[in-house]
Amino acid sequence: MAIVTTKEMFQKAYNGGYAVGAFNVNNMEIIQGITEAAGELKAPVILQVSKGARNYANHTYLVKLVEAAAAENPDIPIALHLDHGDSFELCKSCIDGGFTSVMIDASSKPFAENIELTKRVVEYAHDHGAVVEAELGTLAGVEDEVMVESGKEMFTRPEEVEEFVSKTGCDSLAIAIGTSHGAYKFKPGTTPQLRFDVLEECAKRLPGFPIVLHGASSVPQEFVAEINQYGGNMPGAIGIPEEQLAQAAKMAVCKINIDSDIRLAMTASVRKYFAEHPDHFDPRQWLKPARQAVKDMVTHKIVDVLGCNGKA
């Protein structure tokens, strides 16, 4: 199956009461681990590339790796998505270069400017067969070049969503309901709680429209413990409870971004491997279990959180 847009994915997810996983990628092993899991589970999947990942790995390399993954997994739909595009020029470059979906994140701008920039990206994307995700509200935390200080985040205002979607023509909308970027989402002792009332009101005002959650990694504590056991220093890394994400997936949320768990799984695997094999130096030796760690984590997310296994 060729790389596809998210349009049909989201229609099926909305009607089926599940969400599609969106996983950030920046190298071959991550792409292989994600798509092998999705392929075996017959699950749709979105491979996301941030501006930072694109600069790190090179646009052409990433597109070709995703094309290879699609060729190796012909029975599942795979979308290639730009995560947190910050300009029209970046979104245009990705669309021109083979991305099927882009996010324009103008959420830090005033409402009218967000509409103006988003509409411009939408018009170009739709003319070239791509779809657009936009954002209202801002999340705290750090992810690549996206940084919002704690206390500066802002929940999405449900009273704005209808006007925004109508005027921009965007295909999906990322909202802020209490998720946060990165592994250090909340202070120790905090009990994270998503604002399902905001989600419900947005869904009520946008019936049938796909909602997206960013910053939804759960920061599995077994990975944090393993990283710390083998020389790491990650005190107080706390994420979103998986049961809350599973609840959101059964509502209007059609796409859930998993932004840190892959990195944690890989890092824990690599640290453990080198502690147990200090004489090894061949990257294939330590990247193989790291790839398997990604695959195992994605398998768990697809089955136990997203509920999209068998939905390809």
C-alpha positions as CSV (number, residue, x, y, z in Angstrom):
1,M,0.0,0.0,0.0
2,A,1.3,3.4,-0.9
3,I,1.8,6.1,1.8
4,V,-1.7,7.6,2.4
5,T,-3.3,10.6,4.0
6,T,-5.0,10.4,7.4
7,K,-8.5,11.2,6.1
8,E,-9.8,7.6,5.8
9,M,-7.9,6.6,8.9
10,F,-9.6,9.2,11.0
11,Q,-13.1,8.5,9.6
12,K,-12.8,4.9,10.6
13,A,-11.3,5.7,14.0
14,Y,-14.0,8.2,14.8
15,N,-16.8,5.7,13.9
16,G,-15.0,2.8,15.5
17,G,-14.2,4.4,18.8
18,Y,-10.4,4.0,18.7
19,A,-7.4,6.2,18.0
20,V,-4.5,5.8,15.5
21,G,-1.0,6.0,17.0
22,A,1.3,8.8,15.8
23,F,5.0,8.0,16.6
24,N,7.9,10.3,16.1
25,V,10.7,8.8,14.0
26,N,14.3,9.8,13.1
27,N,16.1,6.7,12.1
28,M,15.8,3.3,10.5
29,E,15.5,1.2,13.7
30,I,12.6,3.3,15.1
31,I,10.7,3.1,11.8
32,Q,11.3,-0.6,11.6
33,G,10.2,-1.3,15.2
34,I,7.0,0.8,14.8
35,T,5.9,-0.6,11.4
36,E,6.7,-4.2,12.2
37,A,4.5,-4.0,15.3
38,A,1.7,-2.3,13.3
39,G,2.1,-4.7,10.4
40,E,1.7,-7.8,12.6
41,L,-1.3,-6.3,14.4
42,K,-2.9,-5.1,11.2
43,A,-3.1,-1.6,12.6
44,P,-3.0,1.8,10.8
45,V,-0.1,4.0,11.9
46,I,1.2,7.5,11.5
47,L,4.9,8.1,11.3
48,Q,5.7,11.7,12.4
49,V,8.8,13.8,11.6
50,S,9.5,16.9,13.5
51,K,11.5,19.9,12.2
52,G,14.4,18.7,14.4
53,A,14.3,15.1,13.1
54,R,14.2,16.3,9.6
55,N,17.3,18.4,10.2
56,Y,19.0,15.5,11.9
57,A,18.3,12.7,9.5
58,N,17.7,14.6,6.2
59,H,14.3,14.8,4.5
60,T,15.2,12.4,1.6
61,Y,16.5,9.7,3.9
62,L,13.4,9.8,6.1
63,V,11.0,9.7,3.2
64,K,12.8,6.8,1.6
65,L,12.9,4.9,4.9
66,V,9.1,5.4,5.2
67,E,8.6,4.3,1.6
68,A,10.6,1.2,2.4
69,A,8.4,0.5,5.5
70,A,5.3,0.9,3.4
71,A,6.7,-1.6,0.8
72,E,7.5,-4.1,3.6
73,N,4.0,-3.7,5.1
74,P,1.6,-3.5,2.2
75,D,-1.4,-4.5,4.2
76,I,-1.6,-1.5,6.5
77,P,-2.1,2.2,5.8
78,I,0.9,4.4,6.8
79,A,0.8,8.2,6.8
80,L,3.8,10.4,6.8
81,H,3.2,13.5,8.9
82,L,5.1,16.7,9.7
83,D,4.8,17.3,13.5
84,H,4.7,20.9,14.7
85,G,5.5,22.7,11.5
86,D,6.2,26.3,12.4
87,S,6.0,28.0,9.0
88,F,4.2,27.9,5.7
89,E,7.6,27.3,4.0
90,L,8.4,24.2,6.1
91,C,4.9,22.7,5.5
92,K,5.2,23.4,1.7
93,S,8.6,21.8,1.6
94,C,7.3,18.7,3.3
95,I,4.3,18.5,1.0
96,D,6.4,19.0,-2.1
97,G,8.7,16.3,-0.8
98,G,6.2,13.5,-0.3
99,F,4.6,14.0,3.1
100,T,0.9,13.2,3.0
101,S,0.0,15.2,6.1
102,V,1.4,18.3,7.8
103,M,0.7,20.1,11.1
104,I,0.9,23.8,11.1
105,D,1.3,24.9,14.7
106,A,0.4,28.6,15.0
107,S,-1.1,28.1,18.5
108,S,1.2,30.6,20.0
109,K,-0.1,33.3,17.8
110,P,-3.2,35.4,18.3
111,F,-6.4,33.7,17.2
112,A,-6.8,35.7,14.0
113,E,-3.1,35.1,13.0
114,N,-3.5,31.4,13.7
115,I,-6.5,31.3,11.4
116,E,-4.7,33.2,8.6
117,L,-1.5,31.0,8.6
118,T,-3.4,27.8,9.0
119,K,-5.8,28.7,6.1
120,R,-2.8,29.4,3.8
121,V,-1.3,26.0,4.6
122,V,-4.6,24.2,4.1
123,E,-5.1,25.8,0.7
124,Y,-1.7,24.7,-0.5
125,A,-2.0,21.2,1.0
126,H,-5.4,20.5,-0.4
127,D,-4.3,21.6,-3.8
128,H,-1.5,19.0,-3.6
129,G,-3.4,16.1,-2.2
130,A,-2.3,16.5,1.4
131,V,-4.2,17.1,4.7
132,V,-3.6,19.5,7.5
133,E,-3.7,19.3,11.3
134,A,-3.9,22.6,13.2
135,E,-3.8,23.5,16.9
136,L,-5.8,25.6,19.4
137,G,-4.5,25.9,22.9
138,T,-0.9,25.3,24.0
139,L,0.8,22.5,25.9
140,A,3.5,22.9,28.5
141,G,6.8,20.9,28.2
142,V,9.6,20.5,25.7
143,E,9.7,18.5,22.4
144,D,12.5,19.2,20.0
145,E,12.1,23.0,19.3
146,V,8.7,23.3,20.9
147,M,9.1,24.8,24.4
148,V,6.3,26.2,26.6
149,E,7.1,27.0,30.2
150,S,5.0,25.4,32.9
151,G,2.2,27.8,33.8
152,K,2.2,29.3,30.4
153,E,0.1,26.5,28.8
154,M,-3.5,27.3,27.9
155,F,-6.5,24.9,27.6
156,T,-8.4,25.0,24.3
157,R,-11.5,27.2,24.4
158,P,-14.4,25.1,23.1
159,E,-16.2,28.3,22.0
160,E,-13.5,29.0,19.5
161,V,-13.3,25.6,17.7
162,E,-16.2,26.0,15.3
163,E,-15.1,29.3,14.0
164,F,-11.5,28.1,13.7
165,V,-12.3,24.9,11.8
166,S,-14.8,26.7,9.5
167,K,-12.5,29.5,8.6
168,T,-9.3,27.4,8.1
169,G,-10.7,24.3,6.5
170,C,-8.2,22.2,8.5
171,D,-8.7,18.4,8.5
172,S,-8.0,17.7,12.2
173,L,-7.5,19.7,15.3
174,A,-5.0,19.3,18.1
175,I,-6.5,20.5,21.4
176,A,-5.0,21.2,24.9
177,I,-6.7,19.3,27.7
178,G,-3.9,18.7,30.1
179,T,-1.3,16.7,28.2
180,S,2.3,17.9,28.0
181,H,5.4,17.4,25.9
182,G,8.5,15.5,26.9
183,A,9.2,13.0,29.7
184,Y,9.1,15.5,32.5
185,K,5.5,16.4,32.2
186,F,4.5,16.8,35.8
187,K,6.1,17.4,39.2
188,P,6.6,14.4,41.5
189,G,3.5,13.8,43.6
190,T,1.2,15.3,40.9
191,T,-1.8,13.2,39.8
192,P,-2.3,14.0,36.1
193,Q,-5.9,14.4,35.0
194,L,-7.1,15.2,31.5
195,R,-9.9,17.7,31.1
196,F,-12.5,15.4,29.5
197,D,-15.0,18.2,29.9
198,V,-13.1,20.3,27.4
199,L,-12.8,17.3,25.1
200,E,-16.5,16.6,25.3
201,E,-17.5,20.2,24.6
202,C,-15.1,20.4,21.6
203,A,-16.6,17.1,20.3
204,K,-20.1,18.4,20.8
205,R,-19.3,21.6,18.8
206,L,-17.5,19.6,16.1
207,P,-19.6,16.4,15.5
208,G,-17.7,13.8,13.5
209,F,-14.5,15.9,13.4
210,P,-11.2,14.3,14.3
211,I,-9.5,15.5,17.4
212,V,-5.8,15.1,18.1
213,L,-3.9,14.8,21.4
214,H,-0.2,15.8,21.6
215,G,2.2,15.2,24.4
216,A,0.5,11.9,25.3
217,S,3.4,9.7,26.2
218,S,2.8,7.8,29.5
219,V,6.5,7.7,30.5
220,P,6.5,4.0,31.6
221,Q,8.2,3.8,34.9
222,E,9.9,0.5,34.1
223,F,11.9,2.3,31.4
224,V,12.8,5.2,33.7
225,A,13.9,2.7,36.4
226,E,16.0,0.8,34.0
227,I,17.7,3.9,32.7
228,N,18.5,5.0,36.2
229,Q,19.7,1.5,37.1
230,Y,22.2,1.6,34.3
231,G,23.7,5.0,34.9
232,G,21.0,7.4,33.9
233,N,19.6,10.3,35.9
234,M,15.9,10.8,35.3
235,P,14.3,11.7,38.6
236,G,10.7,12.7,38.6
237,A,9.8,11.7,35.0
238,I,6.0,11.3,35.0
239,G,3.5,10.9,32.1
240,I,-0.1,10.6,31.3
241,P,-1.9,7.6,32.8
242,E,-2.7,5.1,30.0
243,E,-6.2,4.5,31.2
244,Q,-7.0,8.2,30.6
245,L,-5.5,7.9,27.1
246,A,-7.6,4.8,26.4
247,Q,-10.7,6.7,27.5
248,A,-9.9,9.6,25.1
249,A,-9.4,7.1,22.3
250,K,-12.9,5.9,22.7
251,M,-14.2,9.5,22.3
252,A,-13.6,12.0,19.5
253,V,-9.8,11.6,19.7
254,C,-8.7,9.9,16.5
255,K,-4.9,10.5,16.8
256,I,-2.7,10.2,19.9
257,N,0.9,11.4,19.7
258,I,3.4,9.2,21.6
259,D,6.4,11.5,21.9
260,S,8.8,10.2,24.5
261,D,8.1,6.5,25.2
262,I,10.0,5.3,22.1
263,R,13.1,7.2,23.2
264,L,12.8,5.9,26.7
265,A,12.4,2.3,25.5
266,M,15.4,2.6,23.2
267,T,17.6,4.4,25.8
268,A,16.8,1.8,28.5
269,S,17.6,-1.0,26.1
270,V,20.9,0.5,25.0
271,R,22.1,1.4,28.5
272,K,21.3,-2.1,29.7
273,Y,23.1,-3.7,26.7
274,F,26.3,-1.8,27.3
275,A,26.3,-2.5,31.0
276,E,26.0,-6.2,30.2
277,H,28.3,-6.2,27.2
278,P,31.0,-3.5,27.9
279,D,33.3,-5.0,25.2
280,H,30.9,-4.8,22.3
281,F,31.2,-2.0,19.8
282,D,29.2,-3.1,16.7
283,P,26.1,-0.9,16.4
284,R,24.1,-3.8,15.0
285,Q,24.6,-5.6,18.4
286,W,23.0,-2.9,20.5
287,L,20.5,-1.5,17.9
288,K,18.9,-4.9,17.4
289,P,17.5,-5.1,21.0
290,A,16.7,-1.4,20.9
291,R,14.6,-1.9,17.8
292,Q,12.8,-4.8,19.6
293,A,12.2,-2.6,22.6
294,V,10.5,-0.1,20.3
295,K,8.4,-2.8,18.7
296,D,7.3,-4.2,22.1
297,M,6.3,-0.8,23.3
298,V,4.4,0.1,20.2
299,T,2.6,-3.3,20.3
300,H,1.4,-2.5,23.8
301,K,0.2,0.9,22.9
302,I,-1.7,-0.3,19.8
303,V,-3.5,-3.1,21.7
304,D,-3.9,-1.8,25.3
305,V,-4.2,2.0,24.8
306,L,-5.2,2.9,21.2
307,G,-7.4,-0.1,20.5
308,C,-6.6,0.1,16.7
309,N,-5.3,-3.5,16.2
310,G,-7.1,-5.2,13.4
311,K,-8.4,-1.9,12.1
312,A,-6.2,-1.6,9.0
